[in-house]
Amino acid sequence: MAPDDEERLSVAVTTRSDAASLSLDERDRLARWIAALESPAVPTGARRRRREVLTIATVGALALVPWITYLSVTLPQRYATAGWRAAWVGFDVALVAALAATAWLTLKRRQAVVMLLILSGALLVCDAWFDVVLSWGGSDAIVSILTAALIELPLAVLFFATYHRLLRALTHMVWHQQGRPGEPPPLRLMPLLLTRSPGRLDL
């Protein structure tokens, strides 16, 4: 029996007013008791998806190391392509769509905005990188550097910081709803919250 199984709350919780009268510590203990009654179910296929993601990410990262080395030696300094305009216009269309979706979901206060914040931030970083690198040594280099430093990268940092804040708040809530004691660890150390078993990570 857990040490706090025989502890009692200051009042019997039968109404909303009873719950509101509890102290923060009592609410935390009540949440742990409720969560301990039944562990969250692991979604169907979670272990298979975890293996797939783990395999693909590992193989992809390992395979790209020799490929990057090969490209760094064999690619020419200059390269002419017929798809230059289509590539940049297509990229900017994707960036506009991501920013518009981010704005819309933020306006509507939708949970899906967390995914769009990451997508928009990543596209802004890519835009800054390619603008600066491809214009380096040319007449547009100064404009590209200033645009990256003053607009694109600060916006990306803002999106990433907002994503981190939202994810931290969400995991903080789920952490306590699952009955886990204390404050949640940093995100880089936190286990996935689809299971209450500390050692298991299920996607």
NUNU-372891 format. One record per residue: residue number from 1; x, y, z of N, C-alpha, C in turn; residue in one letter. Coordinates in nm, 2 decimals, m for minus. Example, Ala and Ser with C-alpha at 12.3 -4.5 7.8 and 13.67 -1.06 7.14 Angstrom:
- 1/1.32/m0.57/0.78/1.23/m0.45/0.78/1.32/m0.33/0.78/A
- 2/1.28/m0.22/0.71/1.37/m0.11/0.71/1.29/0.00/0.79/S
//
This chain:
- 1/0.09/m0.12/0.00/0.00/0.00/0.00/0.09/0.12/0.00/M
- 2/0.06/0.22/m0.09/0.14/0.34/m0.09/0.12/0.42/0.04/A
- 3/0.23/0.50/0.07/0.23/0.57/0.20/0.11/0.66/0.22/P
- 4/0.06/0.72/0.11/m0.05/0.81/0.12/m0.19/0.75/0.10/D
- 5/m0.20/0.62/0.09/m0.32/0.55/0.07/m0.42/0.58/0.18/D
- 6/m0.37/0.59/0.31/m0.46/0.61/0.42/m0.47/0.75/0.46/E
- 7/m0.41/0.84/0.39/m0.43/0.99/0.41/m0.57/1.03/0.37/E
- 8/m0.61/1.13/0.44/m0.75/1.18/0.41/m0.74/1.33/0.37/R
- 9/m0.83/1.37/0.29/m0.84/1.51/0.25/m0.92/1.58/0.36/L
- 10/m0.91/1.71/0.35/m0.97/1.80/0.46/m1.12/1.79/0.45/S
- 11/m1.18/1.76/0.33/m1.32/1.75/0.31/m1.35/1.64/0.22/V
- 12/m1.47/1.59/0.22/m1.52/1.49/0.13/m1.55/1.56/0.00/A
- 13/m1.50/1.51/m0.11/m1.52/1.58/m0.24/m1.64/1.52/m0.31/V
- 14/m1.75/1.59/m0.31/m1.87/1.55/m0.37/m1.92/1.65/m0.47/T
- 15/m1.88/1.78/m0.45/m1.92/1.89/m0.54/m1.80/1.97/m0.59/T
- 16/m1.83/2.06/m0.68/m1.73/2.14/m0.74/m1.67/2.24/m0.63/R
- 17/m1.76/2.28/m0.54/m1.72/2.37/m0.43/m1.62/2.29/m0.33/S
- 18/m1.65/2.16/m0.31/m1.56/2.08/m0.23/m1.42/2.08/m0.29/D
- 19/m1.42/2.06/m0.42/m1.29/2.05/m0.49/m1.21/2.18/m0.48/A
- 20/m1.29/2.29/m0.50/m1.23/2.43/m0.49/m1.17/2.46/m0.35/A
- 21/m1.23/2.40/m0.25/m1.18/2.43/m0.12/m1.05/2.35/m0.08/S
- 22/m1.01/2.26/m0.16/m0.89/2.18/m0.13/m0.77/2.27/m0.15/L
- 23/m0.66/2.24/m0.08/m0.54/2.31/m0.10/m0.47/2.25/m0.22/S
- 24/m0.37/2.32/m0.27/m0.30/2.27/m0.39/m0.23/2.14/m0.36/L
- 25/m0.18/2.11/m0.24/m0.12/1.98/m0.21/m0.23/1.87/m0.21/D
- 26/m0.35/1.90/m0.16/m0.45/1.81/m0.16/m0.51/1.78/m0.30/E
- 27/m0.51/1.88/m0.38/m0.56/1.86/m0.52/m0.46/1.77/m0.59/R
- 28/m0.33/1.79/m0.57/m0.22/1.71/m0.63/m0.23/1.56/m0.58/D
- 29/m0.26/1.54/m0.45/m0.27/1.41/m0.40/m0.39/1.34/m0.46/R
- 30/m0.50/1.41/m0.47/m0.63/1.36/m0.53/m0.61/1.32/m0.67/L
- 31/m0.53/1.40/m0.75/m0.51/1.37/m0.89/m0.42/1.24/m0.90/A
- 32/m0.33/1.22/m0.81/m0.24/1.10/m0.81/m0.33/0.98/m0.78/R
- 33/m0.42/0.99/m0.68/m0.50/0.88/m0.64/m0.59/0.83/m0.76/W
- 34/m0.65/0.93/m0.83/m0.73/0.90/m0.94/m0.66/0.84/m1.05/I
- 35/m0.54/0.89/m1.08/m0.46/0.84/m1.19/m0.41/0.70/m1.16/A
- 36/m0.38/0.67/m1.04/m0.33/0.54/m1.00/m0.44/0.43/m1.01/A
- 37/m0.57/0.47/m1.02/m0.67/0.37/m1.04/m0.66/0.29/m1.17/L
- 38/m0.62/0.36/m1.27/m0.61/0.30/m1.40/m0.50/0.37/m1.49/E
- 39/m0.40/0.29/m1.53/m0.30/0.35/m1.61/m0.35/0.38/m1.75/S
- 40/m0.31/0.48/m1.82/m0.35/0.52/m1.95/m0.32/0.40/m2.05/P
- 41/m0.41/0.37/m2.14/m0.38/0.27/m2.23/m0.28/0.31/m2.34/A
- 42/m0.19/0.23/m2.38/m0.10/0.26/m2.48/m0.17/0.24/m2.62/V
- 43/m0.17/0.34/m2.71/m0.24/0.33/m2.83/m0.20/0.21/m2.91/P
- 44/m0.30/0.15/m2.99/m0.27/0.04/m3.07/m0.17/0.07/m3.17/T
- 45/m0.07/m0.02/m3.19/0.03/0.00/m3.29/0.15/0.09/m3.24/G
- 46/0.14/0.13/m3.12/0.24/0.23/m3.07/0.38/0.17/m3.08/A
- 47/0.40/0.05/m3.03/0.53/m0.01/m3.03/0.59/m0.03/m3.17/R
- 48/0.50/m0.07/m3.27/0.54/m0.08/m3.41/0.58/0.05/m3.46/R
- 49/0.50/0.16/m3.44/0.54/0.29/m3.49/0.67/0.34/m3.43/R
- 50/0.69/0.31/m3.30/0.82/0.35/m3.24/0.93/0.28/m3.30/R
- 51/0.92/0.15/m3.33/1.03/0.08/m3.40/1.06/0.14/m3.54/R
- 52/0.95/0.17/m3.61/0.96/0.23/m3.75/1.03/0.36/m3.74/E
- 53/0.99/0.45/m3.65/1.05/0.58/m3.64/1.20/0.57/m3.60/V
- 54/1.22/0.49/m3.50/1.36/0.47/m3.46/1.45/0.42/m3.57/L
- 55/1.40/0.32/m3.64/1.48/0.26/m3.75/1.51/0.36/m3.86/T
- 56/1.40/0.43/m3.90/1.42/0.53/m4.01/1.51/0.64/m3.98/I
- 57/1.49/0.70/m3.86/1.57/0.81/m3.81/1.72/0.77/m3.80/A
- 58/1.74/0.65/m3.74/1.88/0.60/m3.72/1.95/0.58/m3.86/T
- 59/1.88/0.50/m3.94/1.94/0.47/m4.08/1.96/0.59/m4.16/V
- 60/1.86/0.68/m4.15/1.88/0.81/m4.23/1.99/0.89/m4.18/G
- 61/2.01/0.91/m4.05/2.12/0.99/m4.00/2.26/0.92/m4.04/A
- 62/2.27/0.79/m4.02/2.39/0.73/m4.06/2.42/0.73/m4.21/L
- 63/2.32/0.71/m4.29/2.34/0.72/m4.43/2.38/0.85/m4.48/A
- 64/2.33/0.96/m4.42/2.36/1.09/m4.47/2.51/1.14/m4.44/L
- 65/2.57/1.07/m4.34/2.71/1.11/m4.31/2.80/1.09/m4.43/V
- 66/2.81/0.97/m4.49/2.90/0.96/m4.61/2.85/1.03/m4.73/P
- 67/2.71/1.05/m4.74/2.66/1.13/m4.85/2.70/1.27/m4.85/W
- 68/2.70/1.33/m4.73/2.74/1.47/m4.71/2.89/1.48/m4.74/I
- 69/2.97/1.39/m4.70/3.11/1.39/m4.73/3.13/1.38/m4.88/T
- 70/3.06/1.29/m4.95/3.07/1.28/m5.09/3.03/1.41/m5.16/Y
- 71/2.92/1.47/m5.12/2.88/1.60/m5.19/2.98/1.71/m5.16/L
- 72/3.04/1.72/m5.04/3.13/1.82/m5.01/3.26/1.82/m5.10/S
- 73/3.29/1.70/m5.15/3.41/1.68/m5.24/3.37/1.69/m5.39/V
- 74/3.26/1.65/m5.43/3.22/1.64/m5.57/3.14/1.75/m5.63/T
- 75/3.06/1.82/m5.54/2.97/1.92/m5.60/3.06/2.04/m5.65/L
- 76/3.02/2.10/m5.76/3.09/2.22/m5.82/3.05/2.34/m5.74/P
- 77/3.14/2.44/m5.74/3.11/2.57/m5.67/2.99/2.64/m5.74/Q
- 78/2.98/2.63/m5.87/2.87/2.69/m5.94/2.79/2.59/m6.02/R
- 79/2.66/2.61/m6.02/2.57/2.51/m6.09/2.45/2.58/m6.15/Y
- 80/2.43/2.57/m6.28/2.31/2.63/m6.34/2.20/2.53/m6.35/A
- 81/2.08/2.57/m6.32/1.96/2.48/m6.32/1.84/2.55/m6.38/T
- 82/1.76/2.48/m6.45/1.64/2.54/m6.52/1.53/2.55/m6.41/A
- 83/1.54/2.48/m6.30/1.43/2.49/m6.20/1.45/2.59/m6.09/G
- 84/1.54/2.68/m6.11/1.57/2.78/m6.01/1.45/2.86/m5.96/W
- 85/1.38/2.92/m6.06/1.26/3.00/m6.03/1.15/2.92/m5.96/R
- 86/1.12/2.80/m6.02/1.02/2.72/m5.96/1.05/2.67/m5.82/A
- 87/1.18/2.65/m5.79/1.22/2.60/m5.66/1.20/2.71/m5.56/A
- 88/1.24/2.83/m5.59/1.22/2.94/m5.49/1.08/2.99/m5.47/W
- 89/1.01/3.00/m5.59/0.86/3.03/m5.58/0.79/2.93/m5.50/V
- 90/0.81/2.80/m5.53/0.75/2.69/m5.45/0.78/2.70/m5.30/G
- 91/0.91/2.73/m5.27/0.94/2.73/m5.13/0.87/2.85/m5.06/F
- 92/0.87/2.96/m5.13/0.80/3.08/m5.07/0.65/3.06/m5.05/D
- 93/0.59/2.99/m5.15/0.45/2.95/m5.13/0.43/2.87/m5.01/V
- 94/0.51/2.77/m4.99/0.50/2.68/m4.87/0.52/2.77/m4.74/A
- 95/0.62/2.86/m4.75/0.64/2.95/m4.63/0.52/3.03/m4.60/L
- 96/0.46/3.09/m4.70/0.34/3.18/m4.68/0.22/3.09/m4.63/V
- 97/0.21/2.97/m4.68/0.10/2.88/m4.64/0.12/2.85/m4.49/A
- 98/0.25/2.82/m4.45/0.27/2.78/m4.31/0.25/2.90/m4.22/A
- 99/0.29/3.02/m4.26/0.27/3.14/m4.17/0.12/3.17/m4.16/L
- 100/0.05/3.16/m4.27/m0.09/3.18/m4.27/m0.17/3.08/m4.18/A
- 101/m0.13/2.96/m4.19/m0.19/2.85/m4.10/m0.16/2.88/m3.96/A
- 102/m0.03/2.92/m3.93/0.01/2.95/m3.79/m0.08/3.07/m3.74/T
- 103/m0.09/3.17/m3.82/m0.17/3.28/m3.78/m0.32/3.25/m3.75/A
- 104/m0.37/3.16/m3.84/m0.51/3.12/m3.82/m0.54/3.04/m3.70/W
- 105/m0.45/2.94/m3.68/m0.46/2.85/m3.56/m0.44/2.93/m3.43/L
- 106/m0.35/3.03/m3.44/m0.33/3.11/m3.32/m0.45/3.19/m3.29/T
- 107/m0.51/3.25/m3.39/m0.63/3.33/m3.37/m0.74/3.25/m3.31/L
- 108/m0.75/3.12/m3.36/m0.86/3.03/m3.32/m0.82/2.95/m3.19/K
- 109/m0.70/2.97/m3.14/m0.66/2.90/m3.02/m0.67/2.75/m3.03/R
- 110/m0.62/2.70/m3.14/m0.63/2.55/m3.17/m0.50/2.49/m3.13/R
- 111/m0.51/2.36/m3.08/m0.39/2.29/m3.03/m0.29/2.26/m3.15/Q
- 112/m0.34/2.25/m3.27/m0.26/2.22/m3.38/m0.16/2.32/m3.41/A
- 113/m0.17/2.44/m3.35/m0.07/2.55/m3.38/0.07/2.50/m3.33/V
- 114/0.08/2.41/m3.24/0.22/2.37/m3.20/0.30/2.31/m3.31/V
- 115/0.23/2.23/m3.40/0.30/2.17/m3.51/0.33/2.28/m3.61/M
- 116/0.25/2.38/m3.63/0.27/2.48/m3.73/0.38/2.58/m3.69/L
- 117/0.39/2.60/m3.56/0.50/2.68/m3.50/0.64/2.62/m3.54/L
- 118/0.65/2.49/m3.52/0.78/2.42/m3.56/0.80/2.43/m3.71/I
- 119/0.70/2.40/m3.79/0.71/2.40/m3.93/0.75/2.54/m3.98/L
- 120/0.68/2.64/m3.93/0.71/2.78/m3.98/0.85/2.82/m3.94/S
- 121/0.89/2.79/m3.81/1.02/2.82/m3.77/1.13/2.76/m3.85/G
- 122/1.11/2.63/m3.88/1.21/2.55/m3.96/1.22/2.61/m4.10/A
- 123/1.11/2.65/m4.16/1.11/2.71/m4.30/1.18/2.84/m4.30/L
- 124/1.16/2.92/m4.19/1.23/3.05/m4.18/1.38/3.03/m4.17/L
- 125/1.42/2.94/m4.09/1.56/2.91/m4.08/1.62/2.86/m4.21/V
- 126/1.55/2.78/m4.28/1.60/2.73/m4.41/1.60/2.85/m4.51/C
- 127/1.50/2.93/m4.51/1.50/3.05/m4.60/1.62/3.14/m4.57/D
- 128/1.65/3.17/m4.44/1.76/3.25/m4.41/1.89/3.18/m4.46/A
- 129/1.91/3.06/m4.43/2.03/2.98/m4.47/2.06/2.99/m4.62/W
- 130/1.96/2.96/m4.70/1.98/2.95/m4.85/1.99/3.09/m4.90/F
- 131/1.92/3.19/m4.85/1.93/3.33/m4.90/2.08/3.38/m4.88/D
- 132/2.13/3.35/m4.76/2.26/3.40/m4.72/2.37/3.33/m4.80/V
- 133/2.36/3.19/m4.80/2.47/3.11/m4.87/2.47/3.14/m5.02/V
- 134/2.35/3.14/m5.08/2.35/3.15/m5.23/2.37/3.29/m5.28/L
- 135/2.36/3.39/m5.19/2.39/3.53/m5.23/2.53/3.57/m5.19/S
- 136/2.60/3.48/m5.12/2.73/3.52/m5.06/2.83/3.56/m5.17/W
- 137/2.89/3.68/m5.15/2.98/3.73/m5.25/2.92/3.81/m5.36/G
- 138/2.79/3.81/m5.37/2.72/3.89/m5.47/2.66/4.02/m5.42/G
- 139/2.59/4.09/m5.51/2.54/4.22/m5.48/2.43/4.21/m5.38/S
- 140/2.36/4.10/m5.36/2.25/4.09/m5.27/2.28/4.03/m5.14/D
- 141/2.41/4.01/m5.11/2.45/3.95/m4.99/2.42/4.03/m4.86/A
- 142/2.44/4.16/m4.87/2.41/4.24/m4.75/2.26/4.24/m4.72/I
- 143/2.18/4.25/m4.82/2.03/4.25/m4.80/1.99/4.11/m4.74/V
- 144/2.05/4.00/m4.79/2.01/3.87/m4.74/2.05/3.85/m4.60/S
- 145/2.17/3.90/m4.56/2.22/3.89/m4.42/2.13/3.97/m4.33/I
- 146/2.10/4.10/m4.37/2.01/4.18/m4.28/1.87/4.12/m4.27/L
- 147/1.82/4.07/m4.38/1.69/4.01/m4.37/1.69/3.89/m4.28/T
- 148/1.79/3.81/m4.29/1.80/3.69/m4.20/1.82/3.73/m4.06/A
- 149/1.91/3.83/m4.03/1.94/3.87/m3.89/1.83/3.94/m3.82/A
- 150/1.75/4.02/m3.90/1.65/4.11/m3.84/1.51/4.06/m3.85/L
- 151/1.48/3.97/m3.94/1.35/3.92/m3.97/1.33/3.77/m3.95/I
- 152/1.40/3.70/m4.04/1.37/3.56/m4.05/1.41/3.48/m3.92/E
- 153/1.54/3.50/m3.88/1.58/3.43/m3.76/1.51/3.47/m3.63/L
- 154/1.49/3.60/m3.60/1.42/3.64/m3.48/1.27/3.58/m3.48/P
- 155/1.21/3.58/m3.60/1.08/3.52/m3.61/1.08/3.37/m3.58/L
- 156/1.18/3.30/m3.63/1.20/3.16/m3.60/1.22/3.13/m3.45/A
- 157/1.30/3.22/m3.39/1.33/3.20/m3.25/1.20/3.22/m3.17/V
- 158/1.12/3.32/m3.21/0.99/3.35/m3.14/0.90/3.23/m3.15/L
- 159/0.89/3.17/m3.27/0.80/3.05/m3.29/0.85/2.93/m3.21/F
- 160/0.98/2.91/m3.21/1.04/2.80/m3.13/1.01/2.82/m2.98/F
- 161/1.03/2.94/m2.94/1.01/2.97/m2.79/0.87/2.95/m2.76/A
- 162/0.78/3.00/m2.84/0.63/2.98/m2.82/0.59/2.83/m2.82/T
- 163/0.65/2.76/m2.91/0.62/2.61/m2.91/0.67/2.55/m2.78/Y
- 164/0.79/2.58/m2.74/0.84/2.53/m2.62/0.76/2.56/m2.50/H
- 165/0.71/2.69/m2.49/0.63/2.73/m2.38/0.49/2.65/m2.38/R
- 166/0.43/2.64/m2.49/0.30/2.57/m2.50/0.32/2.42/m2.47/L
- 167/0.43/2.36/m2.52/0.45/2.22/m2.49/0.48/2.19/m2.35/L
- 168/0.56/2.29/m2.29/0.59/2.27/m2.15/0.46/2.28/m2.06/R
- 169/0.37/2.38/m2.09/0.25/2.39/m2.02/0.16/2.27/m2.03/A
- 170/0.16/2.21/m2.15/0.07/2.09/m2.17/0.13/1.97/m2.10/L
- 171/0.26/1.95/m2.11/0.32/1.84/m2.04/0.31/1.85/m1.89/T
- 172/0.32/1.98/m1.84/0.30/2.00/m1.70/0.16/1.96/m1.65/H
- 173/0.06/1.99/m1.73/m0.07/1.95/m1.69/m0.09/1.80/m1.70/M
- 174/m0.04/1.74/m1.81/m0.06/1.59/m1.82/0.02/1.52/m1.71/V
- 175/0.14/1.57/m1.68/0.22/1.51/m1.58/0.15/1.49/m1.45/W
- 176/0.08/1.60/m1.40/0.01/1.59/m1.28/m0.13/1.52/m1.29/H
- 177/m0.19/1.52/m1.41/m0.31/1.44/m1.43/m0.28/1.29/m1.43/Q
- 178/m0.16/1.25/m1.47/m0.12/1.11/m1.46/m0.08/1.07/m1.32/Q
- 179/m0.08/1.17/m1.23/m0.04/1.13/m1.09/0.10/1.12/m1.06/G
- 180/0.19/1.18/m1.15/0.33/1.18/m1.12/0.37/1.28/m1.02/R
- 181/0.45/1.24/m0.92/0.48/1.34/m0.81/0.58/1.44/m0.86/P
- 182/0.58/1.56/m0.78/0.68/1.66/m0.81/0.66/1.74/m0.94/G
- 183/0.76/1.82/m0.97/0.76/1.89/m1.09/0.81/1.81/m1.21/E
- 184/0.76/1.83/m1.33/0.81/1.75/m1.44/0.96/1.79/m1.48/P
- 185/1.04/1.70/m1.53/1.18/1.74/m1.56/1.18/1.82/m1.69/P
- 186/1.29/1.87/m1.73/1.30/1.94/m1.86/1.26/1.85/m1.97/P
- 187/1.21/1.91/m2.08/1.16/1.83/m2.19/1.26/1.73/m2.25/L
- 188/1.39/1.77/m2.25/1.49/1.68/m2.31/1.50/1.55/m2.22/R
- 189/1.46/1.56/m2.10/1.47/1.44/m2.01/1.34/1.37/m1.98/L
- 190/1.23/1.43/m2.02/1.10/1.38/m1.99/1.06/1.26/m2.08/M
- 191/1.01/1.15/m2.02/0.97/1.04/m2.10/0.83/1.08/m2.16/P
- 192/0.80/1.01/m2.27/0.68/1.03/m2.34/0.56/1.00/m2.24/L
- 193/0.46/1.08/m2.25/0.35/1.08/m2.15/0.24/0.99/m2.19/L
- 194/0.26/0.90/m2.29/0.15/0.81/m2.32/0.15/0.69/m2.23/L
- 195/0.24/0.67/m2.15/0.25/0.56/m2.05/0.30/0.61/m1.92/T
- 196/0.26/0.55/m1.81/0.30/0.59/m1.68/0.43/0.51/m1.64/R
- 197/0.47/0.42/m1.72/0.59/0.34/m1.69/0.71/0.42/m1.72/S
- 198/0.80/0.46/m1.62/0.91/0.55/m1.65/1.01/0.51/m1.76/P
- 199/1.03/0.38/m1.78/1.13/0.33/m1.87/1.08/0.31/m2.01/G
- 200/0.95/0.33/m2.04/0.89/0.29/m2.17/0.86/0.42/m2.25/R
- 201/0.89/0.41/m2.38/0.86/0.53/m2.46/0.78/0.47/m2.58/L
- 202/0.65/0.51/m2.58/0.56/0.46/m2.68/0.51/0.58/m2.77/D
- 203/0.53/0.57/m2.90/0.48/0.68/m2.99/0.33/0.65/m3.02/L
//
